[in-house]
Amino acid sequence: MRGRRVRRAGAPAAVALLLAALCASTGSASPSSRADFDPATVRRLDAAITKVMEQTGMPGLDIGLWIPGRGVYEKSFGVAERQTGTPMKSDHYTRVGSVTKTFTVTGVLQLVGQGKVGLDDPISRYVPGVPGGDAITVRQLADMRSGLFDYTKDEKWLAGLRADPHRAYTPRRLVDIGFGHPPNVEPGAKWEYSNTNTVLLGMLVEKVSGQGLSDYLREHVFAPLKLTDTSLPGDGAMPDPHAHGYTDFTPKGTVADATNWNPSWAWAAGGVVSDLDDLHTWAPALADGRLLTPKTQAERLRTLPVGVVPGASYGLGILDFNGWLGHNGELPGYETIAAQLPAEKATLVVLVNSDIDHQGKNLSSLIGNAVTSIVTPDHLWPAPVATEAK
């Protein structure tokens, strides 16, 4: 544990990176950077990242790229807080959004490996009150093929979240919002991303283990890998030091500091806090299954095409993007990529302190695509496509 870090409640915190770690008007990296790739590759990476940041107005960025035999590239760009101009640093905490799903599903798969849960069991065996729950399996929840409506697409709920982002939600309240809509499709019919699925899986973990999800993950997922800076908090407090996160997820679309917004609405699907170093450890552990039995890891990696992004497929709480295994994440103020490329034993972590799209395109994916275009051109992180307004 990094003893100098202390938790505090109430102070605004969210990852916000402007251009340049030392000066908001430049794209230079912080003095603590490490880059021992060949100089030409470092120059190309610096230029590509700086270009994306300048084009998008991205406040700040932490990035780590580790490829055995080729080099390490760890740099912080921009600022962690716009108001003070505090430089972004690699030890800043951040919210990781849907990378949380990789932790939650790992917890489920541990219980599967112990024989306490069956992947093809109906969710109704573990969580009551799921419409059609006798026909929806644990596997279908984990691989996003349950057909259940995503509660985060409920327009009335979204308006309420924009109006009061500090409100606390219970997991049951979240899934009940989803259950208020008919299923989109029959279970197993097609891939559809739904946060309702992962919240149900978090409820399953609590039911079977007898522990709160935060406690279960700390004991069985974070601790074995010494992820001492990773947690699933129960409120909007952020540990120090942290980056401020900036968002336009507001009633009028104005930019706000979302640092201490309560992420209970995301919970098992998106509530984890972590940092660059811990995600550097987590991405390869996720890809090689060191917390699971070989049989259970093989089940996790049985990915199927998602039909949305070319080269993308989805397994049990894990993405395969052209050979990169991991997940991306986004919630107000933050975007994240944490992935491993087994073909080259490469690890990529991207942390952005803004979720304000550029011309409808996701910021972290713009960085991921720019970086992989240089270092792993045969295994690109997919270029983002324009999306509808949030």
N, C-alpha and C positions, 0 to 999 in steps of 0.2 A: 504494500500500500504506500502511496506517496503521501507521507505524513504531513507535508505542508498544506495539503488540501483540506479544507474544512467546509462542511455543508452550511448553507445559510438559507433561510426562507425569506421570501418577500422581495429580494432584490431582483430587478429585471435581468433575465439571462436568456440568450438565444444567440445562435451563431451568426455573426454579421461580419462579412469580410469585404472591405473596400479594396481598390487596387493598391498594391504595394504594402508591404509589412511595415515599412518605416515612414512612408509618405503616401497619402491617398491619391496622389497624382501620378504615381509610377506603377509599374508592374513588377518591381524587383521583389525578391524573396527575402525572408528574414535572415538575420545573421546566424541563427541556429540551424540553418538548412544543411543537409548532407546530400551530396550528389557525386557518386564515384563511377557513374557510367563514363564512357569515353566523352571527351569534351564536345565533340560535334553533336552527339545525341543530347547532351545536357542543354546545349544552345537551342536545339530544335524544340525540345520540350518546354524550355523557358519561353520561347517565342510563341509557341502554339497556345500555351496556357494564358499568357499575357494578352494575346489577341482575343481569345474568347472572353476574358474578363473585361477588356476594353469595349468589346462589341455589346456585351450584355449589361454592363454597369454592375456586375457582381461585386458585392462588398468585400468578400474574403473567401479564402480557400485554404484548406489543409490537404495535402496529397502525399501519399506514400506508394512507391512502386519498388518491389523487391524481386529481382530475377537472379537466382544463383548462377554464378559464372559470368554474369554480364554487368551487374551493378545494382546500386541502391539509389533511389531518388526520393528524398524526403524534403519537402519544402512547404512553407507557409507564405501565402500571398495576401495582401490586403489587410483589412482591419477587422478586429473582433467586435468593435463598437464604434459606430459612426460618430456619435456625439463627442467622444473623447479622443478618437483616432488611435485607440489602443491597437497595437499590431496583433495580427493573428499569430498564434503559436501552436505548435503541434501537441502540446499538453492540455489544450483547452477541451473541456467537456462539450459534447454536442448531443442533440437528440437525433436518433438514427432512424426514426420512422419505421417503415415496413421491413427493415433489416431485423426488427423485433420478431417477425414471423419465423425466421430461421431458429431463434432461440426457443420460442414456444413449441414449434413442431419437433425440435430436438427433444424437448421434455416429453412430448407424446410418444415419440419413437423409443425413448428409453423405457417407458412403461410397456410398450409393445414388446421390446426385447426381454423384459422381465416376465412376460406372460400375463400381465395384469390387464392389458387392453388388446383387442384384436383389430387389425387394420380394416377388416371387412365386417366388423360388428356395426350394427346400427347405432347412430348417435343417441337414440332414445334409450339405450341401455345405460347410458351414463348421465345424460342431461334431459330432464323431463320438459315437456311443453314445446318441442320443436315440431312445427307443422310438417307432416309427412316424414317425421323422424325415423319411423320404422324402415323406410326405404332409402335413407341417406346414410352412407357409411363414413366411418372415420377417415378412410382413405380419400373419399370424395371431398371431404372438408379440407384435407391437407393439400390436395392437388387442384383445388379450385374448380371442382366439377359437381358441386352439390345442387346448383340451380337456385340457391337461396338468394333473395334480394339483398343487396349491399346497403346496410343502414346508412352509410355515409352518402348515399345518393337520394335520401329522403329530403325533399326541398324544404319542408317545414322545419325539420330538425336542423338542416344546414343554416337556415336563417336564424334559428335560435342560437346556434354555436357562434355565428358571426357577431350576433348582438351581445353575447355573454360568453366569451372564450375562457373565463375562469370557473365556469360551472363544473361541478363534479357529477360524473355519471357512474352508475353501477353496471357491471357486465350484463345483468338481466335486463336492465332498461335498454341497453344498446341492442341486444338481439331482439327484444320485443318490438323495437322500431322496425327492424327488418322483417319480422314476422307479420307486421301490419300490411305488408304487400304480398301479393301472390308470388310464388316462385317464378323466376324468369323462364326456366326450362325444366324438363324432367331431370332427376339426378343422373349424372353420368353422360348426359346428352352432348355437352360441349363445355369448353373451358370458359369460365367467366370469373374474373377477379372479384372477390367479395370479402370485405373485412368481417362480415358476419361469421364466415367460416372459422376464422382464427380466434375470434372471441369465444365461440363455442368450444374450440379446442382448449383454450385456456380454462374454461369452466370444467372441462373434462379432467384436466390435470389436477385441478383443485379437488374434484370429487374423488378421484381414484387415489391420489397421494395423501389426502387429508391435510395438505398444506396450502397456504395461500400461494398464488402463482409467483409472486415476488420472492417469497422464501424458498420455494422449490427451485426456481432458477438459480438463486444465489448458492444454494447448497449443492445442487446436482449438475449445473451447467457452468456457472461462472467460476466457482471455487476450484473445481478439478483442473481448470486451465489457467488458474491464477489471474482471472480477469477482474482484478481488484478495483478497477475504475468503471465497471459496468454494473448497472442496476436497473430495476424497474420501480421507479418511485411511485408513491401513492398520491402525489400532489404536484403542483407546478414549480416547486423549488428546484434550483439547479446547484450542483456543487461548484466550488471555486477551484481553479479559475475556469471560466467558461466564456464562450463566444455568444454574442447577442444574435438572435435570429430575426430576419426581416421578412415581412409578408404583405401581400395585398389582399389577403383573405379577410376583408372587412366589409361592413355594410355598404360603403360607398366606393370600395376599391382603392382607398387611400393606403399608403404604406404605414405599417405599424411595427413596433417592436414586440415580437411574440414570445420572448424569452421565458416568461413565467406564466404563460397561458397553461391551463390545466390540461395535460394530455390524457386524462382518464377516459376521454371519449375514444381513444385509440387502444389503450390497455394492451392486451395480448397481441394485438395486431400492429402496434406502432408506438408503444410508450417507453421503450428502453433509452437510457442515457449511456454513452460510452465515449471513447476517445480514439485517436489514431493508433496508439500503441496496442490497445486491447483488440481493436478490429484487425490489426496486423496478425495477431495471434489467432483470432477467431476464424478468419476466412479459410486458412488451410485446414483447421480442425473440422470445420463444416464440410469441406470438400472431401477429406479423407475419412471422415466418420469415426474419429478416435474416441468419441463418447458413446458410440453405438456398437452393437454386434455387427459383424460383417454382413449377416443376412439382412438385418434391418437397414443398414446403410445401402445395400443393393436395392432395397425397396424404395428408399428415398430418391435414388438416382435414376429410377425408371421414369424418365421425362417424356412428355408428349407435347407435340407442337401446340402453341397457343393460338396460332392463326391471326395474330395481330401484328407482330414484328417479325420480319424475315430473320431466320437464324435463331429464333427464340423458342425454347420449350420449357416446360414446368414440371417439376417432380413433386415431392412431398415437402412443401415449404422451401423450395430451392429453385432458382432459375438456372437455365443453361443458355447463355448468350454466346453463340459461336465458340463454345468450348470453355468460356468463363463460367465457373460455378459459384453462385452466391445469391445476392439479392441487392436491389436498390431500395431506397426509402425516401419518402417525402411527407412532411407535414408542415403546418404553418411555421415558417422561419428557417427550415432546415432541409437539406437534401444530402443523401449518402449513397455511396457505392461501396460494397465490401465483397470482393470476389477473388477466387483462385483459378488460375489456368493450369490444370494438372500437366498438360503437354509440355510446359516449360517450367513447372513449379513456381510460376510467377504469382505474386499477390498484388492486388490493386485496391487501395482505399482512397476514396474521394469524399471530402466533407465540405459542404458549402453552407454558408450561413444566410441563405435566402432561398425562398421557393417561388420567386417572382419570375415567371416564364419570360423568355426572350422570343418575341414573335410566335408565341404559342409553344415554344420548345423548352424542354426541361434542362436546367442549368448543369446538373451533375452529369447528365448523359452527353451534353455537348463537350464537357471536359473529358469524360471517359472515351468518347469516340476520337477526340483529337490526340489523346495520349496513345491509345492503342494503334492508331494509324501510323504512329512512328515506331513503337517498340514491338508490336505484335501484329503486323499488317495482315497476316493470315488468320488472325483471331480478333476481329474488331468487336469492340463494344458497340452495339447498334447505334446509329445516328438517331437522335430523337425526331419524332414527327410532330407537326403542329397539332395541338389539341384545342378543344373547345375551351372557352373561358371558364375559370373555376367558379 
